[in-house]
């Protein structure tokens, strides 16, 4: 396996705040001056569809939205694959959680990432058709992009 790094911005930009992960990925593209070797993709998929995207990367950073019961919109969290709990095998491959997707990819013989970090932005709305973000989430986009780029610079240059 090579040591390539991939950033995946997940979401749907026509479902209000659900597009936050994609918009962070776009902002990172604008800011990645010294990090041209990092691949950045936008995706509106999950589950088994992520296997092909992540295969053959050593490090993957996923940026996505999250909606919890007690979170404040615009707050972001950094998680790793171990924070996601145990694997689960639902009746549909489209419903695979990330940890199960990684395990399945390995069992299928794919070279799956050794390191996966997840940045999750707490959102307000993801069921209304709109290309606009809530103000709290919109304010977070450049802040989170800056944080991710700074962390990558530390990893690559220190």
Order of alpha helices (4+ residues) and beta strands (2+ residues): beta-alpha-beta-alpha-beta-beta-alpha-beta-alpha
